[in-house]
Amino acid sequence: MAYQSSSRMDLTAKSFDLARALLDFSNASSMTDVDVRIIKWLARERIDDASFTSCCKLAASLAYPNPQGLEIRTSLQEADKKISNMRKAPIRLVVSGSLGRLLGHDPEFCYMVSSVATLTEFHEPQHVADILCSMILDKGGHQEAVSYRYHVQRAPIKAVISKIVESIYINVVNSGHTLEGLPTEFNNLHVHLLDSVTFAGIVMGIQRTQKDIVIVSDRFAGDLTAWLLCHFEGTFQVIVKRTTIFKRQLDASPRLLKMVVQKPCPSDFTCLDTDASIEASESNRPRHLYFLTRDRR
């Protein structure tokens, strides 16, 4: 029985490429060290290995940070190497074995770390977990209206994702590894936030195409903007009332993403509008192919 349990946990650990990451950036000396740390985390959080493995398969490689988003991985690497280089210190220092830190080194899951670092500037960790769950479950189909479908898988996925977000928030973000906030060009705009399903519908729609993107909204979606700044590959342009207030090349990709804000609120204005219209489309000249539309509810 013990052997079978160990084998299942071993499979769980290998669903990540964490062995290489941990061996490169910590004091771990073997695959066993990696497995033990994952096993201990699962046991501590009371997550069964089957649920964990299933969730990981669904969540792998949904997005990838751009150079700005990867700064958090660089920060983690530098911190881990400093500890690893102090092996001869009188007090033995070790790298935290938390799953949150390990994910920062994994190419398939590092987007979770950059997403949590970005979105917890605007949302509580539980809402960030909702956003990640919606990204995992999003299948499109929002062309005419945002589809709020019930997924029987959401509850078990949320149970695992919530623990992962908590680990990232406590062991990465709360320990000082953060990303740049919204640029100063947006200081005069009141930030509005998106619900998890609309947010996921937009970002996953962007991931499914290599064409240019146009997002048109009544209000300034600050959480979406911050996430795109750390994950979109190409040039990001923000137009407010027909005036370009921000344009930055985020990496070498030729893609262009235009965000058009039609009715912004000033930064000193208290606005509780949460159902403003927003639409996202592929720029396929001379027509736009819409992949998400949310009219004012």
Buried (B, 14 or more C-beta within 10 A) or exposed (E): EEEEEEEEBBEBBBBBBBBBBBBEBBBBEEBEBBBBBBBEBBEEBEBBBEBBBBBBEBBBEBBBBBEBBBBBBEBBBEBBBEBBEEEEEEEEEEBBBBBBBBBBBBBBBBBBBBBBBBBBBBBEBEBBBBBBBBBBBBEEEBBEEBBEEEBEEBEBBBBBBBBBBBBBBBBBBEBEBBBEEBBEBBEBBBBBBBBBBBBBBBBBBBBEBEBBBBBBBBBBBBBBBBBBBBBBBBBBBBBBEEEEBBEEEBEEEEBBBBBBBBEBBEEEEEEEEEEBBBBBBBBEEEEBEBBBBBEEE
